[in-house]
């Protein structure tokens, strides 16, 4: 744990992360309020943004990311709140004409609303139907040419013929399309 995070936890009056969680759960009634409070507490640390806090908190609470290792208190927190908005997600949002506010919270809320319209169980029966972090990760991966090139099953290994098979709404947003053309 970075020293700045440890110090922020101490400044909150807790001894450690577990103590912070106990304090947050005791102080907030709803799972969403607890998620916001945890993200806020971790974001108080130097150089820890909402993105970094959400990345960490989603890793330890999201049952679809680490089903065997989610911490016991994850059921007390709205883990669907933890969405990581980075430059690749911003590229995706720009490609679909996102015209909302540019704040982290506004972009997170947009992704959560979008994720509510996607039943992930139809893609993989092991996933929860609603998981904004998985939807966000798909945006990130789709826009990341570097990451896609290392995935053996990615269409980038097929060549230009894959672009013709791709739905036009996706093909025009593809981070690798310009490379293949």
C-alpha positions as CSV (number, residue, x, y, z in Angstrom):
1,X,0.0,0.0,0.0
2,X,1.5,3.4,-0.9
3,X,2.6,5.4,2.1
4,X,0.3,8.3,1.1
5,X,-2.8,5.9,1.2
6,X,-1.7,4.5,4.6
7,X,-1.3,8.1,6.0
8,X,-4.7,9.1,4.6
9,X,-6.3,6.0,6.3
10,X,-4.6,7.0,9.6
11,X,-5.8,10.6,9.2
12,X,-9.4,9.3,8.8
13,X,-9.0,7.9,12.3
14,X,-8.7,4.2,11.2
15,X,-5.6,2.0,11.9
16,X,-5.7,0.2,8.6
17,X,-7.8,-0.5,5.5
18,X,-10.0,-2.9,7.5
19,X,-10.6,-0.3,10.1
20,X,-11.5,2.3,7.5
21,X,-14.0,-0.1,6.0
22,X,-15.6,-0.8,9.4
23,X,-15.8,3.0,10.0
24,X,-17.4,3.6,6.6
25,X,-19.9,0.8,7.0
26,X,-20.9,2.1,10.4
27,X,-21.2,5.7,9.3
28,X,-23.2,5.2,6.1
29,X,-26.5,3.5,5.6
30,X,-26.5,2.6,1.9
31,X,-24.1,0.5,-0.1
32,X,-23.7,3.4,-2.6
33,X,-22.9,5.9,0.2
34,X,-20.3,3.5,1.5
35,X,-18.7,3.1,-1.9
36,X,-18.5,6.8,-2.4
37,X,-17.0,7.2,1.1
38,X,-14.3,4.6,0.5
39,X,-13.4,6.1,-2.8
40,X,-13.2,9.6,-1.2
41,X,-11.1,8.3,1.6
42,X,-8.6,6.7,-0.7
43,X,-8.6,9.6,-3.1
44,X,-7.5,11.9,-0.3
45,X,-4.1,10.4,-0.6
46,X,-1.4,12.3,-2.6
47,X,-1.5,11.2,-6.2
48,X,-4.4,8.8,-5.7
49,X,-7.2,9.9,-8.0
50,X,-10.7,8.6,-8.3
51,X,-9.4,6.4,-11.1
52,X,-6.7,4.8,-9.0
53,X,-9.1,4.4,-6.0
54,X,-11.7,2.8,-8.2
55,X,-9.2,0.5,-9.8
56,X,-8.1,-0.7,-6.4
57,X,-11.6,-0.9,-4.9
58,X,-13.0,-2.7,-8.0
59,X,-10.2,-5.3,-7.8
60,X,-11.0,-6.2,-4.2
61,X,-14.8,-5.9,-4.3
62,X,-16.0,-6.9,-7.8
63,X,-17.1,-10.5,-7.8
64,X,-16.7,-10.8,-11.6
65,X,-13.1,-9.6,-11.5
66,X,-11.8,-11.8,-8.7
67,X,-14.6,-14.1,-7.5
68,X,-12.5,-16.2,-5.2
69,X,-10.7,-13.3,-3.5
70,X,-13.2,-10.5,-3.0
71,X,-13.1,-9.3,0.6
72,X,-15.9,-10.2,3.0
73,X,-17.1,-6.6,3.3
74,X,-17.7,-6.4,-0.5
75,X,-21.3,-7.3,0.1
76,X,-21.7,-4.1,2.2
77,X,-20.4,-1.8,-0.6
78,X,-21.9,-1.0,-4.0
79,X,-19.0,-2.4,-6.0
80,X,-20.8,-1.4,-9.3
81,X,-19.8,2.2,-8.4
82,X,-16.1,1.5,-9.1
83,X,-15.6,2.3,-12.7
84,X,-12.1,3.2,-14.1
85,X,-12.3,6.1,-16.5
86,X,-8.9,6.5,-18.3
87,X,-7.7,7.9,-21.7
88,X,-8.9,4.8,-23.6
89,X,-12.3,5.0,-22.1
90,X,-12.4,8.7,-23.0
91,X,-11.4,7.8,-26.6
92,X,-14.4,5.4,-26.7
93,X,-16.7,8.0,-25.3
94,X,-15.6,10.6,-27.8
95,X,-16.0,8.1,-30.6
96,X,-19.7,7.6,-29.7
97,X,-20.3,11.3,-29.4
98,X,-20.5,11.5,-25.6
99,X,-21.6,15.1,-25.0
100,X,-22.0,15.0,-21.2
101,X,-20.0,16.8,-18.6
102,X,-16.3,16.0,-18.5
103,X,-16.1,15.3,-14.8
104,X,-15.1,11.9,-13.6
105,X,-18.5,11.4,-11.9
106,X,-20.4,12.3,-15.0
107,X,-18.5,9.9,-17.2
108,X,-18.8,7.2,-14.6
109,X,-22.6,7.8,-14.3
110,X,-22.9,7.6,-18.1
111,X,-21.0,4.3,-18.2
112,X,-23.2,2.9,-15.4
113,X,-26.4,3.9,-17.3
114,X,-25.0,2.3,-20.4
115,X,-24.1,-0.8,-18.5
116,X,-27.6,-1.1,-17.1
117,X,-28.8,-1.6,-20.7
118,X,-26.4,-4.5,-21.3
119,X,-27.1,-8.0,-19.9
120,X,-23.6,-9.4,-19.6
121,X,-25.0,-12.9,-18.8
122,X,-25.9,-13.1,-22.5
123,X,-22.2,-12.9,-23.3
124,X,-20.9,-15.0,-20.5
125,X,-23.1,-16.9,-18.1
126,X,-20.5,-16.6,-15.3
127,X,-20.9,-12.8,-15.2
128,X,-23.5,-10.8,-13.4
129,X,-26.0,-9.2,-15.6
130,X,-25.1,-5.6,-14.5
131,X,-21.4,-4.9,-14.1
132,X,-20.3,-1.4,-15.2
133,X,-16.6,-2.2,-14.6
134,X,-16.7,-5.0,-17.2
135,X,-18.4,-2.7,-19.7
136,X,-15.8,-0.1,-19.0
137,X,-13.0,-2.6,-19.4
138,X,-14.4,-3.6,-22.8
139,X,-14.3,0.1,-23.8
140,X,-10.8,0.3,-22.6
141,X,-9.6,-2.8,-24.3
142,X,-11.4,-2.0,-27.6
143,X,-9.7,1.4,-27.8
144,X,-6.2,0.1,-26.8
145,X,-4.3,-1.0,-29.9
146,X,-1.3,-2.0,-27.8
147,X,-3.3,-4.3,-25.5
148,X,-5.3,-5.8,-28.4
149,X,-2.2,-6.8,-30.3
150,X,-1.1,-9.1,-27.5
151,X,-4.4,-11.0,-27.3
152,X,-4.1,-13.9,-29.6
153,X,-7.8,-14.2,-30.2
154,X,-8.2,-10.5,-31.2
155,X,-9.3,-9.8,-34.8
156,X,-6.2,-7.8,-35.3
157,X,-4.3,-11.0,-36.0
158,X,-6.7,-11.8,-38.9
159,X,-6.0,-8.7,-41.0
160,X,-8.1,-6.4,-43.0
161,X,-10.7,-9.1,-43.8
162,X,-11.8,-9.0,-40.1
163,X,-12.8,-5.4,-40.6
164,X,-15.3,-6.3,-43.3
165,X,-17.0,-8.8,-41.0
166,X,-17.2,-6.3,-38.1
167,X,-20.4,-4.3,-37.6
168,X,-19.9,-0.9,-39.2
169,X,-20.7,0.9,-35.9
170,X,-17.7,-0.9,-34.3
171,X,-15.4,-0.9,-37.3
172,X,-15.4,2.9,-37.6
173,X,-14.4,3.2,-33.9
174,X,-11.7,0.5,-34.1
175,X,-8.3,1.6,-32.8
176,X,-6.6,-0.7,-35.3
177,X,-8.6,0.1,-38.4
178,X,-6.2,2.9,-39.5
179,X,-3.3,0.5,-39.1
180,X,-4.9,-2.1,-41.4
181,X,-6.2,0.2,-44.1
